[in-house]
Amino acid sequence: MTNSQIKLNYSSNSNFLENSYLQFQINQQTTAVLSVNHTQEALIVPIGSVTPMPNMPAYVLGLMNWRSRIIWVINLPKLFNLEGLEYHHRQFNIIVVKVESHLLGLVVQEIKGTTKIMADDIHSPVGQVAASLVPYLSGCVEQKEETLLVLDANNIVNYSQLVND
């Protein structure tokens, strides 16, 4: 049998990933989701793994070695001007996001897992959340008596690149 006679019955199901989101608590009061298309990894690291850098905005926690790459680590609640995180266990919950070739670590209160959200369920965040959050969002979703913020990874990474360059 030659290679030309082999047929694979593989069909790419792009909707599977398009509808999958990582759900997490930004802080005690705010729940958000981020498309798994931009999520590289969710991890828990000791606070000492992040090296503080001088003369950076308050939301920049510092640099971290992630898989032999150095990435910036951002305190997501501070970036969004929300109530801060509580560090009970002296560790960070970090979501590593990738947009094009840019990597960024986002520190959040708690990582909850994955969820499915249909594109039709996402609506405009304008009027639903503080105006300062709108540039970082692609929308909101009402789920179980709670509003989930749908984060826009492109805008978060691009904003941090402007500040860190």
RAKA-V684670 format. One record per pair of residues at least 4 apart in sequence whose C-alpha atoms are under 8 Angstrom apart, sorted by the first residue. I is the first residue (numbers start at 1). GAP is how many residues later the second one is. Records with the same first field share a line. If there is no record, write none. Layout:
I->GAP  GAP
This chain:
1->4  5
2->4
13->4
14->4
15->4
16->4
17->19  20
18->17  18  19
19->16  97  98  99  100
20->15  16  94  95  96  97
21->12  13  14  15  93  94  95  96
22->11  12  13  14  17  89  90  91  92  93
23->8  9  10  11  88  89  90  91  92
24->7  8  9  84  85  86  87  88  89
25->4  5  6  7  83  84  85  86  87
26->4  5  6  50  51  82  83  84
27->4  50  55  56  57  58  81  82  83
28->57  81
30->118  119
31->116  117  118
32->116  117  118  119
33->115  116  117  118
34->4  5  116  117  118  119
35->4  116  118
36->4
38->59  60  61  115
39->56  57  58  59
40->55  56  57  58
41->54  55  56
42->51  52  53  54  69
43->50  51  52
44->47  48  49  50
45->4  46  47  48  49
46->4  44  45  46
47->43  44  45
49->15  16
50->11  12  13  14  15  23
51->10  11  12  13
52->9  10  11
53->8  9  10
56->4
58->20
59->15  16  17  18  19  20
60->12  13  14  15
61->11  12  13  14
62->10  11  12
63->7  8  9  10
64->6  7  8  9
65->4  5  6
66->4  5
71->32  33  34
72->31  32  33
73->31  32  33  34
74->5  30  31  32  33
75->4  31  32  33
76->4  30  31  32
77->4  5  6  7  8  31
78->4  5  6
80->52  53
85->23  24
86->23
87->4  5
92->15  16  17
93->14  15  16  17  18
94->11  12  13  14
95->10  11  12  13
96->7  8  9  10
97->6  7  8  9  56
98->4  5  6  55
99->4  54  55  58
102->55
103->54
104->53
117->4  5
118->4
121->20  21
122->17  18  19  28
123->16  17  18
124->4  14  15  16
125->4  9  12  13  14  15  24
126->5  8
127->4
128->12
129->4  5
130->4
133->4
134->4
135->20
136->15  16  17  19  20
137->12  13  14  15  18
138->12  13  14
139->10  11  12
140->7  8  9  10
141->6  7  8  9
142->4  5  6
143->4  5
152->4
153->4
154->4
155->4
156->4
157->4
158->4
159->4
160->4
161->4
